[in-house]
């Protein structure tokens, strides 16, 4: 039994997801790890994660910095896809093709990012694996500060793009 399999039996899923996300941040995308995200929920319907408002994530106005907000949107939009890709053992790469945001209020507390498109993400991963072609979907990420109010503080629109990696053996070799 692997360490990951043992951890899955012992730890709550959100604790394990948070640890794996932070490890990914440490190894691959340091900015994700720097803001110390916490997974609140991830399933076939919804992904929710939190970025605490602290010295690392706030701006000069004592609200969450624009960059930290976009990191939250990135994670809320991609984590479920990455989790599916890893669990199924697929070799699929992902990127965001475009991003846009509407900032409605100053986020002056810990921010919760929510993406309610789990089914769309599952279908996208399946389509990328089946076709081998680049596939994409529009995602809407909502940011709130529940400790203050349920009002939306920001809406982010991202285009998640996936493509199955080509086998190295299928590449033509040149003399």
N, C-alpha and C positions, 0 to 999 in steps of 0.2 A: 504494500500500500504506500503510495507517494505521500509526501508531506501535505500537498494540496488536498488530496482525498481525505486525509486525517483532519485537516483544518475544516473542511466542509462539514464533517460530522460533529465537530466540537463547537465551532463559532457560528453565531448568527450570520446569515447571508450578507447583511449590510456591513457588518464589521469586516468580513473577508473581502467584500467588494471595495471597501474603503482602503484596506491595506494593499490590495492589488493595484488600485488606482494610484496610490501614493508611490508604490514601487515603480510603476510605469513612469510616473512623473520624475522620480529620482534617476531612472535609467535612460529615458528617452526624451522627455519634454520637461526640463527642470522648472519652467514657469508654473506648470500644473502642480507639481509638488510644493513649490514655494508658497502658494496660497492656502495649502492644507485643506483641500476639499473633503467633504464627508458625504458618502452615499446614504440617502435616507430611504429610498425605495427604487427597485428596478425589477420590472416584470414585463409581460407581453402587452401591457396596456400603458404603463407610465414609468418614467424615469424622473426621480427627484434627487437633487443633491444640494448641499449647502456650502457656501464659502463664508467663513466667519469674517466679520468686520474687525480688523485689528491693524497693527502697525504695517503689516505686509500688504494689506489690500485697500487701505484707505488713502484718499487724496488730501490735499491741503484744506479742503472744506469739511473734513471729518466724515465724508460719505464714501461709498465704495468707488474706487478708481475705475475708469472706463475699461482699462486693460483687464482688471480682475473680473468685471462683468462679462467680458467677451470670453475669458477662460471658462467661466461658469457655463456660458451658452455652448461652447465647444464641447465640454464634458457631458452636459445634459443631452446634447444632440448625438454624440458618438459612442458613449460608453456602452449602451445596450447593443449596438451593432458590433462593437469589439468583443463584448462578452459572448455573443452568439457565434462569431467567427472563431474564437478560441475554443469554445465548448464543442463545436462541430468539427474542429480540426481543419477548417478551410484555410486556404492560402489566398486571402483577399486583402488588398490594400485599400485604404480609405483616405480621402481628403475632403476639405470643404471647398467647393467650387466658388461660392460667393457668400457674403454675409452682409446683413444690414441690421440696423437697430433704431428703435424709437425709445428715447429716454423720457419718461413721464414725470418722475419724482426723484428726489435725491434719496438713494438707499442709505439710510443712516443707522443700519443694524445688520445683523447676519442675514444674508440673502439666500433664499431658496429658489432654485432654478427648476422648472418643470417642463418636461416634454411629454405630451399625451399621445404620441404617435408610435407606440411600440409595435402595433400591427403593421404599420407602413414600413418600419425599419426591418421587421422580420421578413416581409415580402421582398424588400430590396436586397437583403443578404441572400435569400434563396434565388432571386433572379440573377444576381451577380455570379453565383456559383454555377447555375444552370447554363447561362448563356456565354460566360467568359467575356462578355462585352461590358463597356463602361455603362453603369446605370446610376441614376440619381433620383433624389426626391427632395421636395421642399419640406423643411422642418420649421415649426414655430416654437420658440422657447419663451416662457413667461417667467419673469423675475418678480418675486414678492419679498417683503420683509414682515413675516408673520408676527414678530415681537412688537411691531408698531401697528400694522393694519393688514388686511387682506388685499388692499389696493395693489394693482400692478404698478411696479416702479419702472419696468422696462420690458419691451417686446423685441426679441431678436429673431430674424428670419435668416436661416442658413440653408444652403443646398449641399446635402451630403452626397458624395460621389464615391462609388465603389467599383473595383474591377479585380477580377480573379487574376492572380499572377500567372504568367506563362511558365511552363516547365523549362528549366534551363537546357534540357536535352533537346527541346524542339527548336532552339535557336540555330540558325544556319551558321556554319563556321566558314570563315574566309581564309584562304591560303596566303 
